[in-house]
């Protein structure tokens, strides 16, 4: 299982703060996971479209799309932070 946490506008748009997902076969990286989430269609495809600027973390460490994920990992997905 992978625990996925959604933050800020992603949480609002999806109506979901977190979920536990049994890691499907072939989902080995964050990019794979995002593709899987987008394939759900509807609000998932609209909220996390290809090319959307977002930040991700694995086990509370910032990560890149090619970062591997494993069962037991916690993945955070959040919009980029802007300074001011």
Backbone atoms as SQL, in Angstrom:
CREATE TABLE atoms (id INTEGER PRIMARY KEY, chain TEXT, resi INTEGER, resn TEXT, atom TEXT, x REAL, y REAL, z REAL);
INSERT INTO atoms VALUES
  (1, 'A', 1, 'UNK', 'N', 0.831, -1.189, 0.000),
  (2, 'A', 1, 'UNK', 'CA', 0.000, 0.000, 0.000),
  (3, 'A', 1, 'UNK', 'C', 0.875, 1.251, 0.000),
  (4, 'A', 2, 'UNK', 'N', 0.401, 2.255, -0.688),
  (5, 'A', 2, 'UNK', 'CA', 1.020, 3.573, -0.705),
  (6, 'A', 2, 'UNK', 'C', 0.009, 4.536, -0.094),
  (7, 'A', 3, 'UNK', 'N', 0.464, 5.375, 0.787),
  (8, 'A', 3, 'UNK', 'CA', -0.409, 6.405, 1.364),
  (9, 'A', 3, 'UNK', 'C', -0.161, 7.686, 0.572),
  (10, 'A', 4, 'UNK', 'N', -1.215, 8.228, -0.013),
  (11, 'A', 4, 'UNK', 'CA', -1.104, 9.440, -0.825),
  (12, 'A', 4, 'UNK', 'C', -1.812, 10.572, -0.088),
  (13, 'A', 5, 'UNK', 'N', -1.094, 11.680, 0.100),
  (14, 'A', 5, 'UNK', 'CA', -1.644, 12.865, 0.754),
  (15, 'A', 5, 'UNK', 'C', -1.784, 13.972, -0.274),
  (16, 'A', 6, 'UNK', 'N', -2.942, 14.616, -0.314),
  (17, 'A', 6, 'UNK', 'CA', -3.205, 15.719, -1.233),
  (18, 'A', 6, 'UNK', 'C', -3.286, 17.010, -0.428),
  (19, 'A', 7, 'UNK', 'N', -2.614, 18.054, -0.909),
  (20, 'A', 7, 'UNK', 'CA', -2.542, 19.307, -0.169),
  (21, 'A', 7, 'UNK', 'C', -3.135, 20.466, -0.962),
  (22, 'A', 8, 'UNK', 'N', -3.539, 21.497, -0.222),
  (23, 'A', 8, 'UNK', 'CA', -3.990, 22.790, -0.755),
  (24, 'A', 8, 'UNK', 'C', -5.097, 22.595, -1.793),
  (25, 'A', 9, 'UNK', 'N', -4.954, 23.220, -2.950),
  (26, 'A', 9, 'UNK', 'CA', -6.040, 23.189, -3.937),
  (27, 'A', 9, 'UNK', 'C', -6.294, 21.790, -4.481),
  (28, 'A', 10, 'UNK', 'N', -5.274, 20.916, -4.469),
  (29, 'A', 10, 'UNK', 'CA', -5.497, 19.543, -4.933),
  (30, 'A', 10, 'UNK', 'C', -6.490, 18.838, -4.004),
  (31, 'A', 11, 'UNK', 'N', -6.343, 19.043, -2.722),
  (32, 'A', 11, 'UNK', 'CA', -7.278, 18.447, -1.750),
  (33, 'A', 11, 'UNK', 'C', -8.684, 18.985, -1.997),
  (34, 'A', 12, 'UNK', 'N', -8.778, 20.297, -2.219),
  (35, 'A', 12, 'UNK', 'CA', -10.090, 20.907, -2.443),
  (36, 'A', 12, 'UNK', 'C', -10.726, 20.414, -3.738),
  (37, 'A', 13, 'UNK', 'N', -9.951, 20.361, -4.816),
  (38, 'A', 13, 'UNK', 'CA', -10.499, 19.974, -6.113),
  (39, 'A', 13, 'UNK', 'C', -10.885, 18.497, -6.159),
  (40, 'A', 14, 'UNK', 'N', -10.131, 17.659, -5.464),
  (41, 'A', 14, 'UNK', 'CA', -10.430, 16.228, -5.470),
  (42, 'A', 14, 'UNK', 'C', -11.408, 15.837, -4.373),
  (43, 'A', 15, 'UNK', 'N', -11.583, 16.734, -3.382),
  (44, 'A', 15, 'UNK', 'CA', -12.462, 16.417, -2.267),
  (45, 'A', 15, 'UNK', 'C', -11.921, 15.284, -1.416),
  (46, 'A', 16, 'UNK', 'N', -10.590, 15.191, -1.364),
  (47, 'A', 16, 'UNK', 'CA', -9.943, 14.073, -0.696),
  (48, 'A', 16, 'UNK', 'C', -8.626, 14.549, -0.102),
  (49, 'A', 17, 'UNK', 'N', -8.416, 14.304, 1.184),
  (50, 'A', 17, 'UNK', 'CA', -7.160, 14.704, 1.826),
  (51, 'A', 17, 'UNK', 'C', -6.100, 13.623, 1.698),
  (52, 'A', 18, 'UNK', 'N', -6.532, 12.373, 1.712),
  (53, 'A', 18, 'UNK', 'CA', -5.575, 11.275, 1.599),
  (54, 'A', 18, 'UNK', 'C', -6.295, 10.009, 1.177),
  (55, 'A', 19, 'UNK', 'N', -5.490, 9.061, 0.722),
  (56, 'A', 19, 'UNK', 'CA', -6.017, 7.747, 0.370),
  (57, 'A', 19, 'UNK', 'C', -4.908, 6.717, 0.486),
  (58, 'A', 20, 'UNK', 'N', -5.302, 5.481, 0.677),
  (59, 'A', 20, 'UNK', 'CA', -4.373, 4.360, 0.650),
  (60, 'A', 20, 'UNK', 'C', -4.616, 3.632, -0.668),
  (61, 'A', 21, 'UNK', 'N', -3.558, 3.360, -1.382),
  (62, 'A', 21, 'UNK', 'CA', -3.667, 2.745, -2.699),
  (63, 'A', 21, 'UNK', 'C', -2.793, 1.509, -2.746),
  (64, 'A', 22, 'UNK', 'N', -3.379, 0.382, -3.091),
  (65, 'A', 22, 'UNK', 'CA', -2.582, -0.812, -3.349),
  (66, 'A', 22, 'UNK', 'C', -1.782, -0.530, -4.623),
  (67, 'A', 23, 'UNK', 'N', -0.465, -0.605, -4.527),
  (68, 'A', 23, 'UNK', 'CA', 0.379, -0.227, -5.661),
  (69, 'A', 23, 'UNK', 'C', 0.175, -1.207, -6.807),
  (70, 'A', 24, 'UNK', 'N', -0.421, -0.723, -7.909),
  (71, 'A', 24, 'UNK', 'CA', -0.645, -1.591, -9.058),
  (72, 'A', 24, 'UNK', 'C', 0.675, -2.004, -9.708),
  (73, 'A', 25, 'UNK', 'N', 0.663, -3.134, -10.346),
  (74, 'A', 25, 'UNK', 'CA', 1.827, -3.604, -11.080),
  (75, 'A', 25, 'UNK', 'C', 2.235, -2.562, -12.106),
  (76, 'A', 26, 'UNK', 'N', 3.522, -2.292, -12.220),
  (77, 'A', 26, 'UNK', 'CA', 4.017, -1.330, -13.195),
  (78, 'A', 26, 'UNK', 'C', 4.082, 0.092, -12.682),
  (79, 'A', 27, 'UNK', 'N', 3.633, 0.328, -11.463),
  (80, 'A', 27, 'UNK', 'CA', 3.713, 1.665, -10.872),
  (81, 'A', 27, 'UNK', 'C', 4.971, 1.673, -9.995),
  (82, 'A', 28, 'UNK', 'N', 6.082, 2.116, -10.588),
  (83, 'A', 28, 'UNK', 'CA', 7.375, 2.046, -9.911),
  (84, 'A', 28, 'UNK', 'C', 7.974, 3.401, -9.575),
  (85, 'A', 29, 'UNK', 'N', 7.458, 4.478, -10.185),
  (86, 'A', 29, 'UNK', 'CA', 7.995, 5.820, -9.956),
  (87, 'A', 29, 'UNK', 'C', 6.841, 6.787, -9.694),
  (88, 'A', 30, 'UNK', 'N', 7.192, 7.989, -9.252),
  (89, 'A', 30, 'UNK', 'CA', 6.155, 9.010, -9.072),
  (90, 'A', 30, 'UNK', 'C', 5.468, 9.330, -10.395),
  (91, 'A', 31, 'UNK', 'N', 6.218, 9.367, -11.479),
  (92, 'A', 31, 'UNK', 'CA', 5.610, 9.633, -12.791),
  (93, 'A', 31, 'UNK', 'C', 4.582, 8.550, -13.131),
  (94, 'A', 32, 'UNK', 'N', 4.909, 7.301, -12.846),
  (95, 'A', 32, 'UNK', 'CA', 3.957, 6.204, -13.079),
  (96, 'A', 32, 'UNK', 'C', 2.696, 6.404, -12.244),
  (97, 'A', 33, 'UNK', 'N', 2.892, 6.804, -10.988),
  (98, 'A', 33, 'UNK', 'CA', 1.751, 7.016, -10.095),
  (99, 'A', 33, 'UNK', 'C', 0.857, 8.135, -10.610),
  (100, 'A', 34, 'UNK', 'N', 1.465, 9.244, -11.037),
  (101, 'A', 34, 'UNK', 'CA', 0.661, 10.347, -11.580),
  (102, 'A', 34, 'UNK', 'C', -0.118, 9.897, -12.808),
  (103, 'A', 35, 'UNK', 'N', 0.516, 9.126, -13.677),
  (104, 'A', 35, 'UNK', 'CA', -0.186, 8.600, -14.849),
  (105, 'A', 35, 'UNK', 'C', -1.373, 7.735, -14.448),
  (106, 'A', 36, 'UNK', 'N', -1.172, 6.922, -13.428),
  (107, 'A', 36, 'UNK', 'CA', -2.251, 6.066, -12.930),
  (108, 'A', 36, 'UNK', 'C', -3.405, 6.905, -12.383),
  (109, 'A', 37, 'UNK', 'N', -3.075, 7.929, -11.596),
  (110, 'A', 37, 'UNK', 'CA', -4.122, 8.790, -11.038),
  (111, 'A', 37, 'UNK', 'C', -4.872, 9.515, -12.150),
  (112, 'A', 38, 'UNK', 'N', -4.155, 10.020, -13.154),
  (113, 'A', 38, 'UNK', 'CA', -4.809, 10.705, -14.285),
  (114, 'A', 38, 'UNK', 'C', -5.740, 9.775, -15.039),
  (115, 'A', 39, 'UNK', 'N', -5.372, 8.510, -15.119),
  (116, 'A', 39, 'UNK', 'CA', -6.183, 7.557, -15.884),
  (117, 'A', 39, 'UNK', 'C', -7.548, 7.314, -15.251),
  (118, 'A', 40, 'UNK', 'N', -7.739, 7.772, -14.021),
  (119, 'A', 40, 'UNK', 'CA', -9.056, 7.672, -13.388),
  (120, 'A', 40, 'UNK', 'C', -10.061, 8.577, -14.078),
  (121, 'A', 41, 'UNK', 'N', -9.569, 9.565, -14.817),
  (122, 'A', 41, 'UNK', 'CA', -10.446, 10.480, -15.545),
  (123, 'A', 41, 'UNK', 'C', -11.095, 11.506, -14.630),
  (124, 'A', 42, 'UNK', 'N', -12.098, 12.180, -15.150),
  (125, 'A', 42, 'UNK', 'CA', -12.868, 13.159, -14.383),
  (126, 'A', 42, 'UNK', 'C', -12.004, 14.163, -13.657),
  (127, 'A', 43, 'UNK', 'N', -12.291, 14.378, -12.362),
  (128, 'A', 43, 'UNK', 'CA', -11.545, 15.394, -11.607),
  (129, 'A', 43, 'UNK', 'C', -10.054, 15.078, -11.504),
  (130, 'A', 44, 'UNK', 'N', -9.686, 13.800, -11.583),
  (131, 'A', 44, 'UNK', 'CA', -8.268, 13.431, -11.508),
  (132, 'A', 44, 'UNK', 'C', -7.514, 13.959, -12.721),
  (133, 'A', 45, 'UNK', 'N', -8.068, 13.737, -13.887),
  (134, 'A', 45, 'UNK', 'CA', -7.429, 14.213, -15.118),
  (135, 'A', 45, 'UNK', 'C', -7.435, 15.738, -15.180),
  (136, 'A', 46, 'UNK', 'N', -8.480, 16.362, -14.633),
  (137, 'A', 46, 'UNK', 'CA', -8.574, 17.824, -14.645),
  (138, 'A', 46, 'UNK', 'C', -7.633, 18.464, -13.618),
  (139, 'A', 47, 'UNK', 'N', -7.502, 17.863, -12.455),
  (140, 'A', 47, 'UNK', 'CA', -6.696, 18.432, -11.373),
  (141, 'A', 47, 'UNK', 'C', -5.208, 18.172, -11.569),
  (142, 'A', 48, 'UNK', 'N', -4.856, 17.022, -12.121),
  (143, 'A', 48, 'UNK', 'CA', -3.456, 16.625, -12.292),
  (144, 'A', 48, 'UNK', 'C', -3.108, 16.411, -13.762),
  (145, 'A', 49, 'UNK', 'N', -3.449, 17.362, -14.649),
  (146, 'A', 49, 'UNK', 'CA', -3.219, 17.133, -16.076),
  (147, 'A', 49, 'UNK', 'C', -1.725, 17.049, -16.397),
  (148, 'A', 50, 'UNK', 'N', -1.441, 16.407, -17.492),
  (149, 'A', 50, 'UNK', 'CA', -0.067, 16.330, -17.993),
  (150, 'A', 50, 'UNK', 'C', 0.484, 17.748, -18.110),
  (151, 'A', 51, 'UNK', 'N', 1.686, 17.974, -17.623),
  (152, 'A', 51, 'UNK', 'CA', 2.305, 19.287, -17.692),
  (153, 'A', 51, 'UNK', 'C', 1.945, 20.206, -16.537),
  (154, 'A', 52, 'UNK', 'N', 1.047, 19.788, -15.653),
  (155, 'A', 52, 'UNK', 'CA', 0.670, 20.587, -14.483),
  (156, 'A', 52, 'UNK', 'C', 1.880, 20.764, -13.580),
  (157, 'A', 53, 'UNK', 'N', 2.099, 21.980, -13.132),
  (158, 'A', 53, 'UNK', 'CA', 3.184, 22.227, -12.182),
  (159, 'A', 53, 'UNK', 'C', 2.731, 21.760, -10.809),
  (160, 'A', 54, 'UNK', 'N', 3.490, 20.854, -10.238),
  (161, 'A', 54, 'UNK', 'CA', 3.193, 20.366, -8.910),
  (162, 'A', 54, 'UNK', 'C', 4.484, 19.930, -8.242),
  (163, 'A', 55, 'UNK', 'N', 4.413, 19.753, -6.958),
  (164, 'A', 55, 'UNK', 'CA', 5.547, 19.256, -6.196),
  (165, 'A', 55, 'UNK', 'C', 5.128, 17.940, -5.559),
  (166, 'A', 56, 'UNK', 'N', 6.125, 17.080, -5.361),
  (167, 'A', 56, 'UNK', 'CA', 5.858, 15.781, -4.761),
  (168, 'A', 56, 'UNK', 'C', 6.922, 15.484, -3.718),
  (169, 'A', 57, 'UNK', 'N', 6.540, 14.681, -2.765),
  (170, 'A', 57, 'UNK', 'CA', 7.471, 14.229, -1.743),
  (171, 'A', 57, 'UNK', 'C', 7.235, 12.740, -1.512),
  (172, 'A', 58, 'UNK', 'N', 8.313, 12.037, -1.221),
  (173, 'A', 58, 'UNK', 'CA', 8.219, 10.635, -0.831),
  (174, 'A', 58, 'UNK', 'C', 8.805, 10.535, 0.568),
  (175, 'A', 59, 'UNK', 'N', 7.999, 10.057, 1.479),
  (176, 'A', 59, 'UNK', 'CA', 8.414, 9.941, 2.877),
  (177, 'A', 59, 'UNK', 'C', 8.961, 11.262, 3.415),
  (178, 'A', 60, 'UNK', 'N', 8.241, 12.339, 3.080),
  (179, 'A', 60, 'UNK', 'CA', 8.499, 13.697, 3.555),
  (180, 'A', 60, 'UNK', 'C', 9.799, 14.304, 3.037),
  (181, 'A', 61, 'UNK', 'N', 10.298, 13.783, 1.904),
  (182, 'A', 61, 'UNK', 'CA', 11.454, 14.377, 1.240),
  (183, 'A', 61, 'UNK', 'C', 11.052, 14.742, -0.180),
  (184, 'A', 62, 'UNK', 'N', 11.342, 15.984, -0.590),
  (185, 'A', 62, 'UNK', 'CA', 11.003, 16.396, -1.946),
  (186, 'A', 62, 'UNK', 'C', 11.578, 15.408, -2.945),
  (187, 'A', 63, 'UNK', 'N', 10.810, 15.155, -3.982),
  (188, 'A', 63, 'UNK', 'CA', 11.188, 14.121, -4.948),
  (189, 'A', 63, 'UNK', 'C', 10.873, 14.577, -6.364),
  (190, 'A', 64, 'UNK', 'N', 11.478, 13.882, -7.316),
  (191, 'A', 64, 'UNK', 'CA', 11.286, 14.157, -8.739),
  (192, 'A', 64, 'UNK', 'C', 10.427, 13.058, -9.361),
  (193, 'A', 65, 'UNK', 'N', 9.901, 13.284, -10.561),
  (194, 'A', 65, 'UNK', 'CA', 9.047, 12.270, -11.185),
  (195, 'A', 65, 'UNK', 'C', 9.696, 10.888, -11.309),
  (196, 'A', 66, 'UNK', 'N', 11.006, 10.843, -11.471),
  (197, 'A', 66, 'UNK', 'CA', 11.686, 9.547, -11.644),
  (198, 'A', 66, 'UNK', 'C', 12.007, 8.855, -10.317),
  (199, 'A', 67, 'UNK', 'N', 11.631, 9.462, -9.199),
  (200, 'A', 67, 'UNK', 'CA', 11.884, 8.860, -7.889),
  (201, 'A', 67, 'UNK', 'C', 11.101, 7.557, -7.757),
  (202, 'A', 68, 'UNK', 'N', 11.787, 6.479, -7.361),
  (203, 'A', 68, 'UNK', 'CA', 11.075, 5.208, -7.177),
  (204, 'A', 68, 'UNK', 'C', 10.143, 5.256, -5.972),
  (205, 'A', 69, 'UNK', 'N', 9.064, 4.503, -6.057),
  (206, 'A', 69, 'UNK', 'CA', 8.150, 4.344, -4.925),
  (207, 'A', 69, 'UNK', 'C', 7.978, 2.863, -4.648),
  (208, 'A', 70, 'UNK', 'N', 7.748, 2.570, -3.374),
  (209, 'A', 70, 'UNK', 'CA', 7.609, 1.184, -2.931),
  (210, 'A', 70, 'UNK', 'C', 6.419, 1.077, -1.985),
  (211, 'A', 71, 'UNK', 'N', 5.977, -0.141, -1.778),
  (212, 'A', 71, 'UNK', 'CA', 4.925, -0.367, -0.789),
  (213, 'A', 71, 'UNK', 'C', 5.381, 0.194, 0.550),
  (214, 'A', 72, 'UNK', 'N', 4.473, 0.839, 1.249),
  (215, 'A', 72, 'UNK', 'CA', 4.766, 1.425, 2.548),
  (216, 'A', 72, 'UNK', 'C', 5.175, 2.885, 2.478),
  (217, 'A', 73, 'UNK', 'N', 5.419, 3.406, 1.265),
  (218, 'A', 73, 'UNK', 'CA', 5.806, 4.807, 1.126),
  (219, 'A', 73, 'UNK', 'C', 4.620, 5.733, 1.337),
  (220, 'A', 74, 'UNK', 'N', 4.937, 6.943, 1.770),
  (221, 'A', 74, 'UNK', 'CA', 3.965, 8.025, 1.855),
  (222, 'A', 74, 'UNK', 'C', 4.327, 9.040, 0.774),
  (223, 'A', 75, 'UNK', 'N', 3.365, 9.353, -0.080),
  (224, 'A', 75, 'UNK', 'CA', 3.573, 10.294, -1.189),
  (225, 'A', 75, 'UNK', 'C', 2.710, 11.520, -0.947),
  (226, 'A', 76, 'UNK', 'N', 3.332, 12.687, -0.967),
  (227, 'A', 76, 'UNK', 'CA', 2.610, 13.944, -0.864),
  (228, 'A', 76, 'UNK', 'C', 2.584, 14.631, -2.218),
  (229, 'A', 77, 'UNK', 'N', 1.423, 15.138, -2.595),
  (230, 'A', 77, 'UNK', 'CA', 1.264, 15.862, -3.864),
  (231, 'A', 77, 'UNK', 'C', 0.694, 17.232, -3.531),
  (232, 'A', 78, 'UNK', 'N', 1.400, 18.290, -3.953),
  (233, 'A', 78, 'UNK', 'CA', 0.959, 19.632, -3.605),
  (234, 'A', 78, 'UNK', 'C', 1.385, 20.631, -4.681),
  (235, 'A', 79, 'UNK', 'N', 0.659, 21.755, -4.772),
  (236, 'A', 79, 'UNK', 'CA', 1.012, 22.785, -5.743),
  (237, 'A', 79, 'UNK', 'C', 2.348, 23.413, -5.372),
  (238, 'A', 80, 'UNK', 'N', 3.045, 23.972, -6.350),
  (239, 'A', 80, 'UNK', 'CA', 4.292, 24.654, -6.027),
  (240, 'A', 80, 'UNK', 'C', 4.030, 25.826, -5.090),
  (241, 'A', 81, 'UNK', 'N', 4.953, 26.053, -4.214),
  (242, 'A', 81, 'UNK', 'CA', 4.840, 27.149, -3.245),
  (243, 'A', 81, 'UNK', 'C', 5.363, 28.423, -3.888),
  (244, 'A', 82, 'UNK', 'N', 4.627, 29.496, -3.697),
  (245, 'A', 82, 'UNK', 'CA', 5.086, 30.779, -4.215),
  (246, 'A', 82, 'UNK', 'C', 5.526, 31.651, -3.065),
  (247, 'A', 83, 'UNK', 'N', 6.544, 32.416, -3.299),
  (248, 'A', 83, 'UNK', 'CA', 7.057, 33.299, -2.253),
  (249, 'A', 83, 'UNK', 'C', 6.413, 34.671, -2.354),
  (250, 'A', 84, 'UNK', 'N', 6.696, 35.498, -1.390),
  (251, 'A', 84, 'UNK', 'CA', 6.097, 36.814, -1.481),
  (252, 'A', 84, 'UNK', 'C', 6.576, 37.769, -0.458);
